[in-house]
Amino acid sequence: GFYCVIDLTHPFATKITPTISKVCKELDQPFIRYERPVGKTLNAFLIKNFSDLGNYNLKNKSILFALGARYLQKALIPAEELGANVYARILANPESIRKTLSSSIHKRNIAVLNPSASSNGEIEKALIRKWSIDGVVCRQSGGRTEHLWQMVCSSMEIDLFLLERPAKHSQINSIDNYEELIKSLQSISME
């Protein structure tokens, strides 16, 4: 066995955590779920699901979706029904490209790229200028990408819509800071 299993999966990877937790419980394996802290949602509209976009006037607005190919088609439907011009920024991997090309979005409205960890938002700003984007939809991941979009949208004075992070698993305790993670690991070593 392991000293401890620490689950660091993405907050939107909702199937992995319950599975790992269940297996660890069955094996009497120490398990800790670490979640990225939820930061302040400055200058952003928090939406629970994509149909919430209907609460905003998106008619003839250019909306950039930067939330992953898995969610793209589900997100496009309400936006297109509202009369928005839709665009997507997707990651450069075969699965993302395949899913995006099979969605309803026009091929000329897709940007395929892998932003670097040192990205300062210049590529994102260039896309916004090129397509005259009025708003961006991304996930409330608590990660670097969310922070990047908050900075870009704020500096360019455009709307940011954050898809609210899924609720925490009720049967799984989560930690969202490193100090608590260290304490939890120390408490396991004392058992």
N, C-alpha and C positions, 0 to 999 in steps of 0.2 A: 504494500500500500504506500500511499504518499503521506507525508507529514500533514498536508492540508491541500484541498482543492480550492483554488480561488477562481471564481467565475467572473471574468472581466468582459463578457460578451456585450455587444452593442445593446443599448436599451430597447431597440426595435426588433431584436432577435428574440422574439417572445417564446419560441418553442424550446430553445436550447436550455434555458435556466431550469424550468421545471423537470426536464429530463435528467440533467446532471444532478440536481438536488435529490431526486428520487433514488437514483442509483447510489449516490453517496450515503443516503439514509439506510438503504438496504444493506450496504457493505460496512456500516458503522464508520464511515470515513468522514473526518472533519471537513466541513464545507463552509465557505464564506462567499457571499455575493457582494461584490463591489460594484456600485453604480456611479457613473459620472455625476457629480453634483449638478443640480439644475440651477443655472445662473439666472440673473435678472433678465427678463425679457423686455429690454428697453426698446422703445419705438417699434414694437412688433405686435401683430394681431395673433393671438393664440386661437387655433381652431382645433376642435376635438376630432372632427372627421372632414373629409373633403367636401361634403355637402354643405358645410358651414360657409364655404366660399360664396354661397348664395346670399349671405347676409351683406355682401359688399357689391358695389356697382362695378362689374368687370366688363361691361359691354364696350367693345372696341379697345379695351386695354390690352397691352402686351404683357403677358405673364410668363415668367421663366420658372420652370420646375427643376429643382436641384435636390431631388429626394430619393433617387435610386430607381432603377428600371422596374423593380418589383412593384412599386407603388404607382408608377407613371400612368398606366391606362386608367386605373381607378380614379386618379386625380384629374385626368384630362376630361373625363365625361362631364362632370358638373361645370367645369370652366368653359368648355366648348358650348354647352347648353346656355350659359350666361352670355355668350357672344364674345368671349375673350379670344385674343390671338395667342396661341400657345406655342411655347418654345421649351426645349429641354437641354440641360447640361448633364451628360451621363459619363460614367467612367469607361475607359478604353479597355474593355474586356469582352470576349465573345458573347457571353450570356447577356450582358447589358445591351450590347449592340443588337443582338437578335431580338430581344424582347421589345426594344424601342422601335425597331423597324417593323415589328408586327403590330404596333399600336396605331392609333388613328392620327398621330402627328405627322405633318409633312416632313419629308427628308431634309428639306432645306432649312428646317427650323430646329435642327439637332446639332449640338456641339459635343464632340467626343474628345475627352481629355482626361488626363490624370493630374490633378493639381499636386504640386510638390508640397512637402511638409513646410517648406520655407516660403510658401506663397504669401505674397503681400496683397493679393486681391487684384492685381493689375489685369490678369486674364479675365476675371469675372467682370471687372469694370468695362473692359473692352467689349465683351459680349453684350452688356447692358447698353452701351452706346451704339453698337452695331445694329441691334434689334429694337432700339428705343423702348426698352423695358420699363414698364410702370410698376411692376411688383414681382417679388420672388417668393416662391413657396419652397420651404425646406423643412426638415424634421428638427424637433427640439431634442437634439441628441446630447447636448451638454458638451459636445466635443469641439475640436478645432474648426470643423466645417461650419457649424452653427455660428460660432463666434466670428468667423470670417464673413459670413453673409450679413450678420448684424452690423459689422463695421462698414462693409461695402454699401449696404442699403442706407445706412445712416448718412454716410458721407455723400452719397449721390441723391439723397432725399427722395427715395422711392419706398413703396410699401414692402414690408416683410411679413409673410404669413408663416407662422410656425405650427406644424402639425404636432399637437400635444403628445408628449411621450406616453406610451402605454402605462397603465397603472401598475404599481409594484405588485408582485405576487403575494397574496395574502398569507400564505403559509411559509414564506421565505423571508427571513430577516436580511435587510440590506444595509450596507455601510457606504457612506458617500464622502468619507475623508480619510486621509492616510493615517492620521493619529489613531482613529478608531480601528483601522485595519491592523496596525501594529499591536494595539492592545488586545485585539481578538487573537492574533497569532501568539502573543505571549501567554494568554490564558490557556490556549490549547497545549502549549509546552508544559504548563504546570499540572495538567490533568494526569 
